[in-house]
Amino acid sequence: MAAALAGDDLARSSTSSLSSRSSRSLREIWTLPAPLDMFSRSNHHDENEDEEELRWAAIERLPTYDRLRKGMFKHVLDNGRVVHDEIDDTKLGIQEKKVLMESLLSVVEEDNEKFLRRLRERIDRVGIEIPKIEVRYERLCIEGDVYVGSRALPTLLNVTLNTVEDKAIGFVMTLLLGPPGAGKTTMLLALAGKLDNDLRVSGKVTYCGHEMKEFVPQRTCAYISQHDLHYGEMTVRETLDFSGRCLGVGTRYEMLAELSLREKELGIKPDPQIDAFMKATAISGQKTSLVTDYVLKILGLDICADIMVGDDMRRGISGGQKKRVTTGEMLVGPAKVLLMDEISTGLDSSTTFQICSYMRQMVHILDVTMVISLLQPAPETYELFDDIILLSEGQIVYQGPKENVLEFFEYMGFKCPERKGVADFLQEVTSKKDQEQYWCKNHHPYNFISVSDFSESFKNFHIGHKLASDLGIPYDKSRAHPAALVTEKYGISNIELFKACFSREWLLMKRSSFIYIFKTTQITIMSLIALTVFLRTEMPVGSVVDGGKFFGALFFSLINVMFNGMAELAMTIFRLPVFFKQRDFLFYPAWAFCFPIWVLRIPLSFIESAIWIVLTYYTIGFAPAASRFFKQLLAFFGIHQMALSLFRFIAAIGRTQVIANTLGTFTLLLVFVLGGFVVAKNDIQPWMIWGYYISPMMYGQNAIVINEFLDERWSKPNTDPRVKEATVGKVLLQSRGFYTEEYWYWICVGALFGFSLLFNILFIAALTYLNPLGDSKAVIADEEGVKRRKTQSFSKEGIDMKLRGSSEIVGDYENTPKRGMVLPFKPLSLAFNHVNYYVDMPAVS
């Protein structure tokens, strides 16, 4: 299969497709200047215009760096006088942004097209060419494994067999891309370069003649998924601001610099409002951007901009609003190709129509390449599109202008009724069940026309001929705008990525403060329990017999501090779905996500460790020296850091709650058994001693017992001649196989922080290279087997059970020669009364 999506000749999959105007030949970057005379300034000035001219002249004299950040802000005083102030467009306040957006988009339905045309006119009048992208896919075929019938059931035996057979044999079903139910999502993912690695792809997809490996497709295009994955703790505005901050501004700054230079050379004074908007949206790294306000406005999200998105545990915005947030999350970026998958799910037809209208304006005015899939669009929405790609059963049935689609099906012998929606007709005409009703060649008998026949006939249709002819001409790469394709992997620098992720993580921590307060309260309560169980009045010291209680108190403390870190596992698992989405969309790399978590947990880890030590150390009666107190605090801090890092790593490996909890429990048991207290070092078999040395808990256990039992109060002479050690403390340490030299404390503490570093590095590596658990293999029913089993069951004698209130059905079964079992049922009626449905309509001007 082959097709091209370029500038205005672009396609939207499913029932409809939208295109922009035919792309003009691309000249040198940013191209030619416009004539002088038609943009000369007027000689007529009033007082306000004089003030505006003076302000603008002062801005023009600034250096380029400052000039691209300064603009004029017009506001009206209480006495009605209009004042023009010079303002930094990259530091607009909330009120200033609101005033600017109101001046640009007072009524969105009426003003958005005017605004975009004003934006385009400023660019066109100095001869700057906007980068355009043509997307071609030729002979694109995707193959994936499929399990049929009972083999598709997720039983333990089937999963084991499937895993083995993946390495040896394959059940193959070839998938071509199409509308709902026929691989539509796969098509969009193929165009976006986001297909699963275990799918086999043939054919090629090119952008402006360049193959995927020659640029970064994830940054050149924006794929908008039908799944809504967002952090529930963030508001709508914060979600879009973070997305825009990570995606960057693309070539907006370079284009603005060239635009400003040419306007200065030609003596053109730009529209202050458009100038302020362009400057405010051209600087990368801003925490909040005017693009966010614009997208919120056109998507109708401004009414819920400061409401949390919400999740399963937190109330937030509605499902339809969440779907628009998913769309807006990618619109705030600089991508010139937009691939939108089922963006109308959860939206009413009026909202879908408005959003598609805005998308059409972007396509036709700003030369954006756009593919949108919609499920059963309303006739008004269908009319917004220019091109149609219709697929069925994995094959292209039609691709081309919307005006010719009905002509093609009439050519095939099918006609759309006058009162029938074209979109519904297109989805039904290839169906074996619905096709016959549209047959219009009454002088010919009807025969079912398969999808393969439609596809072959389209190649002979004049639109198909034209498409093949266009694709037969190789794309001239020299026509491609140098700024069209993105070659940098991320939109902003590494330091800016870290700042953005750090700022978001700090925000999420504040919004989830209850969890951290609960953890702190929990360890406080456990420390109070510990100090009452091991109260110092019951803890004599100095003899070998007394050491057992101190061993128990130290081990109990170690377990509590380690278990306190287990909450990190659940919190990490909860955030992974959003991380994987944003990682694959190249918002940021894995390290930018992991480092802020690591850094921001350090103060919390220290506080929780300090609470335990402060409440238990002297009340239990550990070594009274201040140096011993702080050394135990350092040891527990290292243990807690190690535990947090370990459980984060386990979460990254498991990726689901069930698997991660299983791995976490197994790891804890293994670490405890090999930690040196449950089983002493001397009792571990030689072939298993490696497990003792790689157990992080062993180093923590050694550090805290060395700190305690090498204190002076445990230095009484040993009276047992069977033990070589000279002091009671060293006897106690040797009895469990612990180290007996003071310097081993520092080695063990260093090992704990080394394990923390190692687990964090492994955490980053796991999130970098592992993908969400899932199976891209299709599952289909074994229909022939089902029919065969039904036939066999009805051929045998069975038992009839009378149906209550359904004598007609019973009669039918009584008249049939084959008998089977019919279960009784009672039909239910569903009635509605006074159902009202409201749709917001644009205000009448």
Disulfide bonds with the S-S distance in Angstrom:
none
